[in-house]
């Protein structure tokens, strides 16, 4: 294996040699543990979460006092822990089959017995929250009509269920008031235009509560007020970024609650209503703001330097908070904060004990001027061994979407590649979320064109750093990012030296006409973003499969066989087409994965293969 370090160095470069990081194997990287979810037990002594410590995500209870974990499930399918029951330690969790995204909701009884609460084959279900009296909980499911989700109410005691709301109009379900008088509904027209409705459950009356707009405006529900008399919602009306407002149900008037120069992502209340939790997207970093409703002032939390904080949960008695914090060199770890004692504790240590965080790299937000002068942001990961004297290969990393965003946070694959001497630039090209609605709309029906030109323009920024080899720049991405990889190789065949496509779209004609049934409510949004589903001429024009004869650079493709979004045939066909060009192509299909690789054994195989591919064809 070649390395980015030169072996013949002058004495003046000796300090650089000593500063070089230890390089870790993929096995060591994947010894790092992933955690997600957090629910306090009724006695607040434990937290329910999911972890892949066994190689696949399962549910665990974590003792706050001694940090010991107990496995609650032993599944061969990924388990996503949802919540403890309010009065005992039964749990609810979600799981699909091999990554097919048809999640069911399960209950684990106190004796360990498991029951599927949504047993009908082929449905998709989500937990929708507890009733405030804790005597029931809500689940949404598309079992009645595969296109739309209805709400079912389950009794906490015996799981007897009733149909709470039948969704015949294709609304998005966005909230239930604590007194069960009102249901908040949404209607998505496009990614830039949506409405919100108040549905009175007793009378069946549904009222649109936002004004009719001449221009595209986003309205979406955040939460009901604890007293049920008002509805908090998020909008970008007359402003670049989303902000939080409150609608008074009695008077019909709205007032501003929170606004800044970055976008509000969500908001919700603690159980007793003492705190309003707001999550902001602050320049690709998650930022939490907790407003005390007595004086409307932000609650002071312990500072974790350079961290992106997310997934906050507050105990029912509002005495304790838990949340995750991460940055580029620190995987997401769980913290708990005692509000009365003002004491914070770190409950997990995700990073492998064989690794040092000093050998890893924190991402830095870097902007550049694109082909038309537009300022484009991204997150730059510079290997410790990179320098003007020791130029390294680089990869432009494109996120999923369209409309996604690369965020400050830990990625095992990015850190693995950076640790082995690859500069990574996670570009947030035009059309990415988080930078205002104007920026977000700039790639509508311009995919494979304006967004791709941003990726090409980022090469100059990388070269101008002084530590990137101008002849060794490739492109990598998953889902929409995988499409961008294929588009780059097909539409600009000489610009990137290699491409790594992770379950990317090759044929928009097929993909748009085979979207999962439960995406029906978002059909118009997809058409505005990508093109009319029946506009075969345009979709063929932007689909790399129909231009595959132009691909001349080495290509690697990774795919999940159970992917419901990008079907395996997409990757099968692009691989077959490119092979006809006598171009090096490597292809890996995981039989037990979907749109994203959850199992450690598969990530180990896939990530190691990516590095070997890059070392062979990009590092040269």
C-alpha positions as CSV (number, residue, x, y, z in Angstrom):
1,X,0.0,0.0,0.0
2,X,1.3,3.5,-0.9
3,X,1.1,6.2,1.6
4,X,0.8,10.0,1.4
5,X,4.1,10.4,3.3
6,X,7.3,10.5,1.3
7,X,9.9,8.0,2.4
8,X,12.8,10.2,1.4
9,X,12.5,13.4,3.4
10,X,15.1,16.0,4.3
11,X,16.0,16.6,7.9
12,X,13.9,19.8,7.9
13,X,10.7,17.6,7.6
14,X,11.5,15.5,10.6
15,X,9.0,17.3,12.9
16,X,6.3,16.5,10.3
17,X,7.2,12.8,10.4
18,X,6.9,12.8,14.2
19,X,3.5,14.4,14.0
20,X,2.1,11.9,11.5
21,X,-1.0,10.1,13.0
22,X,-1.2,6.5,13.7
23,X,-3.2,4.8,11.0
24,X,-6.0,2.5,12.0
25,X,-7.6,-0.5,10.3
26,X,-11.2,-0.6,9.4
27,X,-11.7,-3.2,12.1
28,X,-10.5,-0.7,14.7
29,X,-12.7,2.1,13.3
30,X,-15.7,-0.2,13.6
31,X,-14.9,-1.1,17.1
32,X,-16.2,2.4,17.7
33,X,-19.8,2.0,19.0
34,X,-22.8,3.8,17.7
35,X,-25.6,4.9,20.0
36,X,-29.0,6.4,19.2
37,X,-32.3,7.3,21.0
38,X,-32.8,8.1,24.6
39,X,-35.8,7.5,26.9
40,X,-35.7,7.8,30.7
41,X,-37.0,4.9,32.7
42,X,-39.9,5.8,35.1
43,X,-37.5,5.9,38.1
44,X,-34.9,7.9,36.1
45,X,-32.2,5.4,36.9
46,X,-31.9,4.0,33.4
47,X,-31.9,5.3,29.8
48,X,-33.3,3.2,26.9
49,X,-31.2,3.4,23.8
50,X,-30.1,1.5,20.7
51,X,-26.5,0.4,20.0
52,X,-24.6,-1.6,17.5
53,X,-22.2,-3.0,20.1
54,X,-23.1,-6.5,19.0
55,X,-22.5,-5.8,15.3
56,X,-26.2,-4.8,14.6
57,X,-28.4,-2.3,16.4
58,X,-30.4,-3.7,19.3
59,X,-32.1,-2.2,22.3
60,X,-30.3,-1.7,25.6
61,X,-30.9,-0.2,29.1
62,X,-28.1,2.0,30.4
63,X,-27.7,2.5,34.1
64,X,-27.0,6.1,34.8
65,X,-25.1,5.5,38.1
66,X,-22.6,2.9,36.9
67,X,-23.0,3.1,33.1
68,X,-23.6,-0.6,32.8
69,X,-25.6,-1.7,29.8
70,X,-28.1,-4.6,29.6
71,X,-29.3,-6.0,26.3
72,X,-33.0,-6.0,25.9
73,X,-33.2,-7.5,22.4
74,X,-31.1,-10.0,20.5
75,X,-32.4,-9.4,16.9
76,X,-30.7,-10.1,13.6
77,X,-32.5,-7.1,12.2
78,X,-31.7,-3.5,13.2
79,X,-33.7,-2.5,16.3
80,X,-34.5,1.1,17.0
81,X,-35.5,1.6,20.7
82,X,-38.3,4.1,21.0
83,X,-39.5,4.6,24.6
84,X,-40.0,3.1,28.0
85,X,-43.7,2.8,29.2
86,X,-44.5,5.7,31.6
87,X,-45.2,3.6,34.6
88,X,-43.1,0.4,34.1
89,X,-40.1,-0.9,32.1
90,X,-41.9,-2.3,29.1
91,X,-40.4,-0.8,26.0
92,X,-41.5,-0.1,22.5
93,X,-39.2,-0.5,19.5
94,X,-39.2,-0.4,15.7
95,X,-37.6,-2.8,13.3
96,X,-37.8,-3.6,9.6
97,X,-36.8,-6.6,7.5
98,X,-33.3,-6.4,5.9
99,X,-33.4,-2.6,5.4
100,X,-36.7,-2.6,3.4
101,X,-38.0,0.4,5.5
102,X,-41.3,-1.4,6.2
103,X,-41.0,-0.8,9.9
104,X,-43.2,-2.5,12.5
105,X,-43.8,-1.5,16.1
106,X,-43.0,-4.1,18.8
107,X,-43.6,-4.2,22.5
108,X,-41.2,-6.0,24.8
109,X,-42.9,-7.2,28.0
110,X,-41.3,-7.2,31.4
111,X,-40.6,-10.9,31.1
112,X,-38.8,-10.4,27.8
113,X,-41.7,-11.6,25.6
114,X,-42.0,-9.6,22.3
115,X,-45.2,-8.8,20.4
116,X,-45.7,-7.2,17.0
117,X,-48.3,-4.5,17.5
118,X,-48.5,-3.9,13.7
119,X,-48.5,-7.5,12.3
120,X,-50.0,-7.0,8.9
121,X,-47.6,-7.9,6.2
122,X,-46.2,-5.1,4.0
123,X,-47.2,-2.1,6.1
124,X,-45.1,0.7,7.4
125,X,-45.6,2.0,10.9
126,X,-44.2,4.7,13.2
127,X,-44.6,5.5,16.9
128,X,-46.5,8.8,17.2
129,X,-46.3,9.5,20.9
130,X,-48.0,9.0,24.2
131,X,-51.3,10.4,25.3
132,X,-50.8,12.9,28.0
133,X,-52.8,10.8,30.5
134,X,-50.4,7.9,29.7
135,X,-53.3,5.5,29.3
136,X,-52.7,5.1,25.6
137,X,-50.2,5.7,22.9
138,X,-50.5,6.5,19.1
139,X,-49.1,4.6,16.1
140,X,-49.4,5.7,12.5
141,X,-49.6,3.1,9.8
142,X,-50.4,2.7,6.1
143,X,-52.1,-0.7,6.5
144,X,-55.5,0.6,5.3
145,X,-54.2,2.4,2.2
146,X,-50.5,2.0,1.2
147,X,-50.4,5.6,0.1
148,X,-51.5,7.3,3.3
149,X,-50.9,7.0,7.0
150,X,-53.8,6.7,9.5
151,X,-53.5,7.1,13.3
152,X,-54.3,4.3,15.7
153,X,-54.7,4.6,19.4
154,X,-53.5,1.7,21.6
155,X,-54.4,1.2,25.2
156,X,-51.3,1.1,27.4
157,X,-52.7,-1.8,29.5
158,X,-53.7,-4.4,27.0
159,X,-52.8,-2.9,23.5
160,X,-56.4,-2.8,22.4
161,X,-56.5,-0.4,19.5
162,X,-59.0,1.8,17.7
163,X,-58.8,3.9,14.6
164,X,-58.2,7.4,15.9
165,X,-58.0,9.3,12.5
166,X,-58.6,8.1,9.0
167,X,-56.4,10.0,6.6
168,X,-58.3,10.1,3.2
169,X,-56.8,13.3,1.9
170,X,-53.1,12.4,2.0
171,X,-52.2,14.9,4.7
172,X,-49.0,14.6,6.7
173,X,-49.8,13.9,10.3
174,X,-48.0,16.5,12.5
175,X,-49.4,16.5,16.0
176,X,-52.1,15.8,18.6
177,X,-53.1,18.2,21.3
178,X,-52.8,16.9,24.8
179,X,-56.5,17.1,25.4
180,X,-57.1,15.1,22.1
181,X,-59.4,17.9,20.8
182,X,-57.3,18.8,17.9
183,X,-55.1,17.2,15.3
184,X,-52.5,19.1,13.4
185,X,-52.2,18.2,9.7
186,X,-50.0,19.3,6.8
187,X,-50.1,19.3,3.1
188,X,-46.8,19.4,1.2
189,X,-47.1,20.9,-2.3
190,X,-43.3,21.2,-3.0
191,X,-40.2,21.3,-0.9
192,X,-40.7,25.1,-0.8
193,X,-44.5,25.3,-0.3
194,X,-46.7,23.6,2.3
195,X,-49.8,24.4,4.4
196,X,-50.9,23.5,7.9
197,X,-54.4,22.6,9.1
198,X,-56.3,22.3,12.4
199,X,-58.7,19.4,12.5
200,X,-61.3,19.3,15.3
201,X,-61.8,15.7,16.2
202,X,-65.2,16.1,17.6
203,X,-66.8,17.9,14.7
204,X,-64.5,16.6,11.9
205,X,-64.0,20.2,10.8
206,X,-60.6,20.9,9.1
207,X,-59.4,24.5,8.8
208,X,-56.3,25.8,7.0
209,X,-54.6,28.2,9.5
210,X,-52.0,29.7,7.3
211,X,-52.9,32.3,4.7
212,X,-53.0,31.5,1.0
213,X,-49.7,32.7,-0.4
214,X,-48.8,34.0,-3.8
215,X,-45.3,32.8,-3.5
216,X,-43.7,29.6,-2.1
217,X,-43.8,29.6,1.7
218,X,-43.1,26.7,4.0
219,X,-45.5,26.1,6.9
220,X,-45.1,23.1,9.2
221,X,-46.3,22.2,12.7
222,X,-43.8,22.1,15.5
223,X,-46.0,21.3,18.6
224,X,-49.2,22.1,20.4
225,X,-48.9,24.2,23.6
226,X,-49.3,22.2,26.8
227,X,-52.8,23.8,27.4
228,X,-54.0,23.0,23.9
229,X,-55.0,26.6,23.3
230,X,-52.3,27.3,20.7
231,X,-50.2,25.7,18.0
232,X,-46.5,26.4,17.4
233,X,-45.4,26.3,13.8
234,X,-42.3,26.8,11.7
235,X,-42.3,29.0,8.6
236,X,-40.0,31.0,6.3
237,X,-42.5,33.6,5.2
238,X,-40.8,36.8,4.2
239,X,-37.4,35.5,5.5
240,X,-34.6,33.3,4.2
241,X,-34.6,31.0,7.2
242,X,-37.3,29.1,9.1
243,X,-38.4,30.6,12.4
244,X,-40.9,29.7,15.1
245,X,-44.4,31.3,15.6
246,X,-47.4,30.6,17.8
247,X,-51.0,30.4,16.5
248,X,-53.7,31.2,19.1
249,X,-56.6,28.8,18.3
250,X,-59.2,31.1,20.0
251,X,-58.3,34.4,18.3
252,X,-56.7,33.1,15.1
253,X,-53.7,35.5,15.6
254,X,-50.0,34.5,15.4
255,X,-47.0,35.9,17.2
256,X,-43.3,35.5,16.8
257,X,-41.6,33.2,19.3
258,X,-38.0,32.7,18.0
259,X,-36.0,33.9,15.0
260,X,-32.3,34.1,14.2
261,X,-30.0,34.1,11.2
262,X,-30.2,30.3,11.0
263,X,-33.1,28.0,10.6
264,X,-35.3,26.4,13.3
265,X,-35.6,22.7,12.7
266,X,-38.1,21.6,15.3
267,X,-39.5,22.6,18.7
268,X,-41.4,20.8,21.5
269,X,-42.3,21.2,25.2
270,X,-41.2,19.3,28.2
271,X,-44.0,17.2,29.8
272,X,-44.9,19.8,32.4
273,X,-44.5,22.7,30.0
274,X,-41.7,24.4,31.9
275,X,-39.3,24.3,28.9
276,X,-39.6,24.8,25.2
277,X,-36.8,23.0,23.3
278,X,-35.8,24.4,20.0
279,X,-33.2,22.9,17.7
280,X,-31.4,25.2,15.2
281,X,-29.3,24.4,12.2
282,X,-26.4,26.7,12.8
283,X,-24.0,26.5,9.8
284,X,-24.2,22.7,9.5
285,X,-24.0,22.3,13.3
286,X,-27.0,21.3,15.5
287,X,-27.6,23.8,18.3
288,X,-30.1,23.3,21.1
289,X,-31.9,26.2,22.8
290,X,-34.0,25.5,25.9
291,X,-36.3,28.4,26.8
292,X,-37.7,28.6,30.4
293,X,-41.3,29.5,29.9
294,X,-41.4,31.5,33.1
295,X,-39.0,34.2,32.0
296,X,-38.5,33.2,28.3
297,X,-34.7,33.1,28.9
298,X,-32.5,30.3,27.5
299,X,-31.5,27.7,30.1
300,X,-27.7,27.7,30.7
301,X,-26.2,24.3,29.7
302,X,-22.6,23.1,30.2
303,X,-20.5,23.9,27.2
304,X,-19.0,21.1,25.2
305,X,-16.5,22.8,22.9
306,X,-17.1,22.5,19.1
307,X,-19.8,20.0,19.6
308,X,-23.0,19.5,17.6
309,X,-25.7,18.7,20.2
310,X,-28.8,16.7,19.2
311,X,-31.6,14.3,20.3
312,X,-32.4,16.0,23.6
313,X,-34.8,14.3,26.0
314,X,-36.1,15.6,29.3
315,X,-37.4,13.4,32.1
316,X,-41.1,13.6,32.9
317,X,-40.5,15.4,36.2
318,X,-38.1,17.8,34.3
319,X,-35.2,17.2,36.7
320,X,-32.8,15.6,34.2
321,X,-31.8,16.1,30.6
322,X,-30.0,13.7,28.3
323,X,-28.6,14.5,24.8
324,X,-26.0,13.5,22.3
325,X,-22.9,15.5,21.4
326,X,-20.5,14.9,18.5
327,X,-17.9,16.5,16.3
328,X,-15.7,15.3,13.5
329,X,-13.3,13.5,15.7
330,X,-15.7,12.4,18.5
331,X,-18.5,10.0,17.7
332,X,-21.9,10.8,19.2
333,X,-21.8,10.2,22.9
334,X,-24.6,10.4,25.4
335,X,-24.6,12.9,28.2
336,X,-26.9,13.4,31.2
337,X,-27.4,16.7,33.0
338,X,-29.0,17.0,36.4
339,X,-30.8,20.4,36.4
340,X,-31.0,20.6,40.2
341,X,-27.5,19.6,40.9
342,X,-26.1,21.4,37.8
343,X,-24.0,18.2,37.2
344,X,-23.2,16.7,33.9
345,X,-22.0,13.1,33.2
346,X,-20.8,11.5,30.1
347,X,-22.5,8.1,29.9
348,X,-20.9,6.5,26.9
349,X,-17.4,6.3,25.4
350,X,-18.0,5.5,21.7
351,X,-14.5,5.8,20.3
352,X,-12.6,2.5,20.2
353,X,-10.2,2.1,23.2
354,X,-7.4,1.4,20.7
355,X,-7.8,4.8,19.1
356,X,-6.8,8.3,20.0
357,X,-9.0,11.2,19.0
358,X,-5.8,13.2,18.3
359,X,-5.2,11.0,15.3
360,X,-8.6,11.9,13.9
361,X,-9.7,15.1,12.3
362,X,-12.4,17.7,13.1
363,X,-14.2,19.1,10.2
364,X,-13.9,22.8,9.4
365,X,-16.6,24.8,7.5
366,X,-14.9,26.2,4.4
367,X,-16.6,28.3,1.7
368,X,-15.6,28.9,-1.9
369,X,-16.8,31.0,-4.9
370,X,-18.4,28.8,-7.5
371,X,-18.5,29.0,-11.3
372,X,-21.1,31.9,-11.2
373,X,-19.8,33.7,-8.1
374,X,-22.2,32.0,-5.7
375,X,-20.7,31.3,-2.3
376,X,-20.9,27.5,-1.6
377,X,-20.1,26.0,1.8
378,X,-18.8,22.6,2.8
379,X,-16.9,20.8,5.5
380,X,-13.2,20.2,4.9
381,X,-11.3,17.3,6.6
382,X,-7.6,17.8,6.3
383,X,-5.4,14.7,7.1
384,X,-2.7,15.4,9.7
385,X,-0.1,14.2,7.2
386,X,-1.1,16.7,4.5
387,X,1.2,19.6,3.8
388,X,2.5,21.6,0.8
389,X,5.5,19.3,0.9
390,X,3.3,16.2,1.1
391,X,0.3,16.7,-1.2
392,X,-2.5,14.2,-0.7
393,X,-5.3,12.9,-2.9
394,X,-8.8,14.3,-2.3
395,X,-12.4,13.4,-2.6
396,X,-15.4,15.6,-3.1
397,X,-18.1,14.1,-0.9
398,X,-21.7,14.7,-1.9
399,X,-24.5,14.2,0.6
400,X,-27.9,12.5,0.0
401,X,-31.1,14.2,-0.9
402,X,-31.7,16.1,-3.1
403,X,-32.0,18.8,-0.4
404,X,-29.8,17.1,2.2
405,X,-26.9,18.6,4.0
406,X,-23.5,17.5,5.2
407,X,-23.3,18.3,8.9
408,X,-20.6,18.6,11.6
409,X,-20.4,15.2,13.1
410,X,-18.6,11.9,13.1
411,X,-18.5,9.6,10.1
412,X,-16.5,6.4,10.4
413,X,-15.9,6.3,6.6
414,X,-14.8,9.9,6.4
415,X,-12.5,9.5,9.3
416,X,-11.1,6.2,8.0
417,X,-10.3,7.7,4.6
418,X,-8.8,10.9,6.2
419,X,-6.7,8.8,8.6
420,X,-5.3,7.1,5.6
421,X,-4.3,10.3,3.9
422,X,-7.3,11.4,1.8
423,X,-8.5,15.0,2.0
424,X,-12.3,15.0,2.1
425,X,-14.5,18.0,1.2
426,X,-18.1,17.4,2.1
427,X,-19.7,19.9,-0.2
428,X,-23.1,21.5,0.5
429,X,-23.7,22.4,-3.2
430,X,-26.6,24.6,-4.2
431,X,-29.9,23.0,-3.4
432,X,-28.6,21.8,0.0
433,X,-30.7,22.6,3.1
434,X,-29.6,24.8,6.0
435,X,-28.6,27.9,4.0
436,X,-31.9,29.6,3.4
437,X,-34.7,29.1,0.9
438,X,-33.1,30.9,-2.0
439,X,-30.0,28.6,-1.9
440,X,-32.3,25.6,-1.4
441,X,-34.2,26.2,-4.6
442,X,-31.2,26.9,-6.9
443,X,-30.9,23.3,-8.2
444,X,-34.6,22.7,-8.9
445,X,-34.7,20.9,-12.3
446,X,-31.0,21.6,-12.7
447,X,-29.7,18.3,-11.4
448,X,-26.6,17.0,-13.1
449,X,-25.9,20.6,-14.2
450,X,-25.8,23.5,-11.6
451,X,-25.2,21.2,-8.7
452,X,-22.5,19.3,-10.6
453,X,-20.8,22.6,-11.6
454,X,-20.5,23.4,-7.9
455,X,-18.7,20.1,-7.4
456,X,-16.3,20.9,-10.3
457,X,-15.7,24.4,-8.9
458,X,-14.7,23.0,-5.5
459,X,-11.7,21.4,-7.1
460,X,-10.0,24.8,-7.4
461,X,-10.5,25.4,-3.7
462,X,-9.0,22.1,-2.9
463,X,-6.0,22.7,-5.1
464,X,-5.5,26.2,-3.7
465,X,-5.1,24.8,-0.2
466,X,-1.6,23.8,-1.3
467,X,-1.8,20.3,0.1
468,X,-4.0,18.6,-2.5
469,X,-2.5,16.8,-5.5
470,X,-4.3,18.4,-8.5
471,X,-4.1,15.1,-10.4
472,X,-5.6,13.0,-7.7
473,X,-9.2,14.3,-7.1
474,X,-12.1,11.9,-7.1
475,X,-15.8,12.1,-6.1
476,X,-17.8,10.0,-3.7
477,X,-21.4,10.0,-2.5
478,X,-24.5,8.0,-1.5
479,X,-28.1,8.1,-2.8
480,X,-28.4,11.6,-4.4
481,X,-24.7,11.9,-3.8
482,X,-24.2,8.6,-5.7
483,X,-26.2,10.1,-8.6
484,X,-23.8,13.0,-8.5
485,X,-20.9,10.6,-8.8
486,X,-22.4,9.0,-11.8
487,X,-23.4,12.3,-13.3
488,X,-19.8,13.6,-12.9
489,X,-18.3,10.6,-14.6
490,X,-20.8,10.6,-17.4
491,X,-21.4,14.3,-18.1
492,X,-17.8,15.6,-17.3
493,X,-15.8,12.5,-17.9
494,X,-12.3,14.1,-17.5
495,X,-12.9,16.1,-14.3
496,X,-12.6,13.4,-11.6
497,X,-10.1,10.6,-11.6
498,X,-12.4,8.0,-9.9
499,X,-16.0,7.8,-8.6
500,X,-17.4,5.8,-5.7
501,X,-21.2,5.5,-6.0
502,X,-23.1,4.3,-2.9
503,X,-26.6,3.2,-3.9
504,X,-26.9,6.2,-6.3
505,X,-29.7,6.8,-8.9
506,X,-28.7,5.9,-12.4
507,X,-32.1,6.1,-14.1
508,X,-34.5,8.8,-12.9
509,X,-37.3,7.5,-15.2
510,X,-37.4,4.3,-13.3
511,X,-36.6,5.7,-9.8
512,X,-39.4,8.3,-9.9
513,X,-42.0,5.9,-11.2
514,X,-41.1,3.3,-8.6
515,X,-41.1,5.5,-5.5
516,X,-42.4,3.7,-2.3
517,X,-46.2,3.9,-2.1
518,X,-46.0,5.9,1.2
519,X,-44.2,8.8,-0.6
520,X,-47.5,9.6,-2.4
521,X,-48.0,12.8,-0.3
522,X,-44.6,14.1,-1.5
523,X,-45.1,13.3,-5.2
524,X,-45.6,17.0,-6.3
525,X,-42.6,18.0,-4.3
526,X,-40.4,15.5,-6.1
527,X,-41.8,16.6,-9.5
528,X,-40.9,20.3,-8.8
529,X,-37.5,19.3,-7.6
530,X,-36.6,16.7,-10.3
531,X,-39.1,17.0,-13.2
532,X,-42.5,15.6,-14.2
533,X,-42.7,11.8,-13.8
534,X,-43.9,11.4,-17.4
535,X,-41.3,13.8,-18.9
536,X,-39.2,10.9,-20.2
537,X,-37.2,13.1,-22.5
538,X,-35.9,15.3,-19.7
539,X,-35.4,12.6,-17.1
540,X,-33.5,10.6,-19.7
541,X,-31.3,13.6,-20.3
542,X,-30.2,13.9,-16.7
543,X,-29.9,10.1,-16.1
544,X,-26.3,8.8,-16.2
545,X,-27.4,5.3,-17.4
546,X,-28.3,6.7,-20.8
547,X,-24.9,8.4,-21.1
548,X,-22.8,5.6,-19.7
549,X,-20.8,5.1,-22.8
550,X,-19.0,8.4,-21.9
551,X,-17.7,7.1,-18.6
552,X,-13.9,6.5,-18.8
553,X,-12.7,6.7,-15.2
554,X,-12.7,3.8,-12.7
555,X,-16.0,3.3,-10.9
556,X,-16.9,1.5,-7.6
557,X,-20.6,0.8,-6.8
558,X,-22.1,-0.4,-3.5
559,X,-25.7,-1.4,-3.2
560,X,-28.3,-2.9,-0.8
561,X,-30.4,-5.6,-2.3
562,X,-33.5,-4.5,-0.3
563,X,-33.3,-0.8,-1.1
564,X,-36.8,0.5,-1.6
565,X,-35.7,3.9,-2.8
566,X,-32.9,3.1,-5.3
567,X,-33.6,-0.4,-6.6
568,X,-30.8,-2.8,-7.1
569,X,-31.4,-2.8,-10.8
570,X,-30.2,0.8,-10.9
571,X,-26.7,-0.3,-9.9
572,X,-26.8,-3.6,-11.9
573,X,-27.5,-1.7,-15.1
574,X,-24.9,1.1,-14.6
575,X,-22.2,-1.5,-13.7
576,X,-23.0,-3.5,-16.8
577,X,-23.0,-0.5,-19.0
578,X,-19.7,0.9,-17.8
579,X,-18.0,-2.5,-18.1
580,X,-18.7,-2.3,-21.8
581,X,-16.3,0.6,-21.9
582,X,-13.5,-1.6,-20.7
583,X,-13.3,0.7,-17.6
584,X,-12.3,-0.8,-14.2
585,X,-15.5,-1.4,-12.2
586,X,-15.9,-2.9,-8.8
587,X,-19.4,-3.8,-7.5
588,X,-20.5,-5.0,-4.1
589,X,-24.1,-5.9,-3.2
590,X,-25.2,-6.6,0.4
591,X,-28.1,-9.0,0.4
592,X,-29.3,-8.0,3.9
593,X,-29.2,-4.2,3.6
594,X,-31.4,-1.4,2.2
595,X,-30.9,2.3,1.7
596,X,-27.9,2.6,4.1
597,X,-25.7,-0.1,5.6
598,X,-26.5,-0.8,9.2
599,X,-24.6,-4.0,9.9
600,X,-21.0,-3.8,11.0
601,X,-19.9,-6.8,9.0
602,X,-21.1,-5.1,5.8
603,X,-19.6,-1.7,6.6
604,X,-16.3,-3.4,7.3
605,X,-16.3,-5.1,3.9
606,X,-17.6,-2.0,2.1
607,X,-15.4,0.6,3.7
608,X,-12.2,-1.5,3.4
609,X,-13.0,-2.2,-0.3
610,X,-13.4,1.6,-0.9
611,X,-10.0,2.4,0.5
612,X,-8.4,-0.4,-1.5
613,X,-10.1,0.9,-4.6
614,X,-8.9,4.4,-4.0
615,X,-5.4,3.4,-3.2
616,X,-5.3,1.4,-6.5
617,X,-6.9,4.0,-8.8
618,X,-6.6,7.4,-7.2
619,X,-3.5,7.4,-5.2
620,X,-1.6,5.7,-8.1
